[in-house]
Amino acid sequence: ERDEYTLVARKPGFGLPTACPSCLPVYIYLKFAQLPFLLDFNCTYPDSDQIPYIESGDYVAYNNENGGVIESLKKDGIVDLDSEFCSLPEWISTKAMVSSWLEDALMYELWVDGTSAEKIYYNDLPWLIGKVLFLKQVHSVKQCLGITKDNDEQKEEEIYKRANIVYGALSTRLGEQNFFFENRPSSVDAIFLAHALLTLKALPETSVLRTKLLEHGNLVKYAEKLELELIEAGSSSSSVPSFQTDPPTSSSRRGPPNWSSKPRSKPKRQKTEEDKTFRRRAKYFLATQLVAVLLFFSFISRSDEEMEIDEDE
């Protein structure tokens, strides 16, 4: 008996199997680990923090649990590429920089200084709802990055300065090697490769972050080489995956799986009463989202007016 894994991610875009900054590192990590899996897409909940998730039978690992999908796979003994590196101080500090400073820089360019995120997350929704949800998320990202009207230029300079520091350190660390540590892949490679591909493909040519990355030729060469090996070579021989709209309902855990040589086609699942009930309720999803967003912006506007009144007094 062989176990079959399915990675549920956001839709593809910009020539990538998934254009989501949270999903692409998981996809690349599984490719590095040579773990066969199917790829499904969930477009029902574009702002869900459970996506990506990976499932196999009763096993489900969500993005918002246990530090994310990659950490769950490691903790549950399914696949761990970091076992030889997790005690190395240099590896720990490198992963921290990539996961924080570079993530902040990409988040800033996707949401605050561009519109690529709107295409990734909300392009399938009606225009008005997608636009409102996009503006709501922009507000949340600004709060997360600590950006206000008074410090926006200072924060922008700080974000790009940190990103440039990380690029320089990674370029020196990589040199002419194939990977960053001991010439073998780890989660650092998966996270940075996803960042580099999104920066090079999803951001416009006028992007400051893209320009800074292009200054480091070995990092660009590294990204292009691995893209060819992991993504383009795999997509040419695999069939297009189907879209998935129903999230899994089980969250139980079980032991490590047996490894299979090739991914198999996923059989169609008969609809249960639970599925039918879910689909009936899903019709009200967009309406409730719109009402919630409008109430949110109404509250924000009211708070801003109260602050202006207090300042005038």
Secondary structure, DSSP 8 states (H G I E B T S, - for coil): ----EEEEE---BTTBS---TTHHHHHHHHHHHT--EEEEE--S-TT-TT-SEEEETTEEEETTSTTSHHHHHHHTTS--S-TTTTT-HHHHHHHHHIIIIIHHHHHIIIIIS-SHHHHHHSTTS-HHHHHHHHHHHHHHHHHHHT--TTTHHHHHHHHHHHHHHHHHHHHHHHTT-SSSBTTB--HHHHHHHHHHHHHHHTS-TT-HHHHHHHT-HHHHHHHHHHHIIIIIHHHHHS----B--S--------------SS----------HHHHHHHHHHTTHHHHHHHHHHHHHHHHHHHHHHHHHHHH-
